[in-house]
Amino acid sequence: MSKLSVRDIDRVIEMAWEDRTPFEAINFQFNLNEQEVIELMRREMKNSSFRMWRKRVQGRATKHLKKRTFDKGRFKCSRQRTITNNSISKR
Protein backbone atom coordinates (compact mmCIF):
# COMPACT_ATOMS: atom_id res chain seq x y z
CA MET A 1 0.00 0.00 0.00
CA SER A 2 1.31 3.43 -0.88
CA LYS A 3 2.00 6.08 1.74
CA LEU A 4 -1.09 8.27 2.12
CA SER A 5 -1.35 11.62 3.87
CA VAL A 6 -3.79 12.08 6.73
CA ARG A 7 -5.98 14.09 4.37
CA ASP A 8 -5.95 11.29 1.77
CA ILE A 9 -6.82 8.69 4.41
CA ASP A 10 -9.77 10.82 5.52
CA ARG A 11 -10.94 11.11 1.92
CA VAL A 12 -10.63 7.35 1.31
CA ILE A 13 -12.70 6.68 4.44
CA GLU A 14 -15.29 9.23 3.32
CA MET A 15 -15.50 7.68 -0.15
CA ALA A 16 -15.70 4.15 1.28
CA TRP A 17 -18.67 5.17 3.50
CA GLU A 18 -20.56 6.69 0.55
CA ASP A 19 -23.03 4.16 -0.83
CA ARG A 20 -22.66 5.17 -4.46
CA THR A 21 -18.88 5.54 -4.63
CA PRO A 22 -17.49 2.31 -6.09
CA PHE A 23 -14.21 0.76 -5.02
CA GLU A 24 -13.00 1.35 -8.59
CA ALA A 25 -13.23 5.14 -8.04
CA ILE A 26 -11.06 4.82 -4.92
CA ASN A 27 -8.63 2.67 -6.87
CA PHE A 28 -8.48 5.22 -9.69
CA GLN A 29 -7.89 8.17 -7.36
CA PHE A 30 -5.68 6.61 -4.66
CA ASN A 31 -4.36 3.42 -6.29
CA LEU A 32 -5.85 1.22 -3.54
CA ASN A 33 -7.65 -1.99 -4.44
CA GLU A 34 -10.69 -3.21 -2.51
CA GLN A 35 -8.65 -5.35 -0.10
CA GLU A 36 -6.33 -2.43 0.68
CA VAL A 37 -9.35 -0.19 1.37
CA ILE A 38 -10.72 -2.84 3.74
CA GLU A 39 -7.35 -3.04 5.53
CA LEU A 40 -7.19 0.78 5.79
CA MET A 41 -10.72 0.93 7.18
CA ARG A 42 -9.92 -1.81 9.72
CA ARG A 43 -6.76 0.00 10.83
CA GLU A 44 -8.24 3.52 11.01
CA MET A 45 -11.67 2.85 12.50
CA LYS A 46 -12.99 1.56 15.79
CA ASN A 47 -13.88 -2.14 15.68
CA SER A 48 -17.61 -1.46 15.98
CA SER A 49 -17.53 1.15 13.20
CA PHE A 50 -15.55 -1.17 10.94
CA ARG A 51 -18.00 -4.05 11.50
CA MET A 52 -20.93 -1.74 10.76
CA TRP A 53 -19.26 -0.54 7.55
CA ARG A 54 -18.41 -4.09 6.40
CA LYS A 55 -21.97 -5.19 7.00
CA ARG A 56 -23.24 -2.26 4.88
CA VAL A 57 -20.90 -2.69 1.90
CA GLN A 58 -20.69 -6.46 1.72
CA GLY A 59 -22.54 -7.49 -1.41
CA ARG A 60 -23.74 -3.96 -2.15
CA ALA A 61 -24.02 -3.62 -5.93
CA THR A 62 -23.35 0.12 -5.91
CA LYS A 63 -19.86 -0.41 -4.47
CA HIS A 64 -18.78 -2.44 -7.53
CA LEU A 65 -19.08 -1.08 -11.07
CA LYS A 66 -19.61 -4.54 -12.58
CA LYS A 67 -22.58 -5.23 -10.30
CA ARG A 68 -24.39 -1.96 -11.01
CA THR A 69 -27.68 -2.24 -12.84
CA PHE A 70 -28.05 1.40 -13.87
CA ASP A 71 -26.53 3.00 -16.96
CA LYS A 72 -23.33 5.01 -17.21
CA GLY A 73 -22.25 4.16 -13.67
CA ARG A 74 -24.55 6.78 -12.20
CA PHE A 75 -28.01 6.36 -10.74
CA LYS A 76 -30.75 8.65 -11.99
CA CYS A 77 -34.26 8.51 -10.62
CA SER A 78 -36.99 8.23 -13.24
CA ARG A 79 -38.70 11.23 -11.61
CA GLN A 80 -35.56 13.37 -11.79
CA ARG A 81 -35.95 16.25 -14.20
CA THR A 82 -33.37 16.80 -16.89
CA ILE A 83 -31.72 20.17 -17.19
CA THR A 84 -31.05 21.46 -20.70
CA ASN A 85 -29.80 24.89 -21.74
CA ASN A 86 -30.06 26.19 -18.16
CA SER A 87 -33.78 25.52 -17.97
CA ILE A 88 -35.64 22.64 -16.37
CA SER A 89 -37.50 20.50 -18.89
CA LYS A 90 -41.07 19.52 -18.22
CA ARG A 91 -42.05 15.86 -18.27
C-alpha positions as CSV (number, residue, x, y, z in Angstrom):
1,M,0.0,0.0,0.0
2,S,1.3,3.4,-0.9
3,K,2.0,6.1,1.7
4,L,-1.1,8.3,2.1
5,S,-1.3,11.6,3.9
6,V,-3.8,12.1,6.7
7,R,-6.0,14.1,4.4
8,D,-6.0,11.3,1.8
9,I,-6.8,8.7,4.4
10,D,-9.8,10.8,5.5
11,R,-10.9,11.1,1.9
12,V,-10.6,7.4,1.3
13,I,-12.7,6.7,4.4
14,E,-15.3,9.2,3.3
15,M,-15.5,7.7,-0.2
16,A,-15.7,4.2,1.3
17,W,-18.7,5.2,3.5
18,E,-20.6,6.7,0.6
19,D,-23.0,4.2,-0.8
20,R,-22.7,5.2,-4.5
21,T,-18.9,5.5,-4.6
22,P,-17.5,2.3,-6.1
23,F,-14.2,0.8,-5.0
24,E,-13.0,1.4,-8.6
25,A,-13.2,5.1,-8.0
26,I,-11.1,4.8,-4.9
27,N,-8.6,2.7,-6.9
28,F,-8.5,5.2,-9.7
29,Q,-7.9,8.2,-7.4
30,F,-5.7,6.6,-4.7
31,N,-4.4,3.4,-6.3
32,L,-5.9,1.2,-3.5
33,N,-7.6,-2.0,-4.4
34,E,-10.7,-3.2,-2.5
35,Q,-8.7,-5.4,-0.1
36,E,-6.3,-2.4,0.7
37,V,-9.3,-0.2,1.4
38,I,-10.7,-2.8,3.7
39,E,-7.4,-3.0,5.5
40,L,-7.2,0.8,5.8
41,M,-10.7,0.9,7.2
42,R,-9.9,-1.8,9.7
43,R,-6.8,0.0,10.8
44,E,-8.2,3.5,11.0
45,M,-11.7,2.9,12.5
46,K,-13.0,1.6,15.8
47,N,-13.9,-2.1,15.7
48,S,-17.6,-1.5,16.0
49,S,-17.5,1.1,13.2
50,F,-15.5,-1.2,10.9
51,R,-18.0,-4.1,11.5
52,M,-20.9,-1.7,10.8
53,W,-19.3,-0.5,7.5
54,R,-18.4,-4.1,6.4
55,K,-22.0,-5.2,7.0
56,R,-23.2,-2.3,4.9
57,V,-20.9,-2.7,1.9
58,Q,-20.7,-6.5,1.7
59,G,-22.5,-7.5,-1.4
60,R,-23.7,-4.0,-2.1
61,A,-24.0,-3.6,-5.9
62,T,-23.4,0.1,-5.9
63,K,-19.9,-0.4,-4.5
64,H,-18.8,-2.4,-7.5
65,L,-19.1,-1.1,-11.1
66,K,-19.6,-4.5,-12.6
67,K,-22.6,-5.2,-10.3
68,R,-24.4,-2.0,-11.0
69,T,-27.7,-2.2,-12.8
70,F,-28.1,1.4,-13.9
71,D,-26.5,3.0,-17.0
72,K,-23.3,5.0,-17.2
73,G,-22.2,4.2,-13.7
74,R,-24.5,6.8,-12.2
75,F,-28.0,6.4,-10.7
76,K,-30.7,8.7,-12.0
77,C,-34.3,8.5,-10.6
78,S,-37.0,8.2,-13.2
79,R,-38.7,11.2,-11.6
80,Q,-35.6,13.4,-11.8
81,R,-35.9,16.3,-14.2
82,T,-33.4,16.8,-16.9
83,I,-31.7,20.2,-17.2
84,T,-31.0,21.5,-20.7
85,N,-29.8,24.9,-21.7
86,N,-30.1,26.2,-18.2
87,S,-33.8,25.5,-18.0
88,I,-35.6,22.6,-16.4
89,S,-37.5,20.5,-18.9
90,K,-41.1,19.5,-18.2
91,R,-42.0,15.9,-18.3
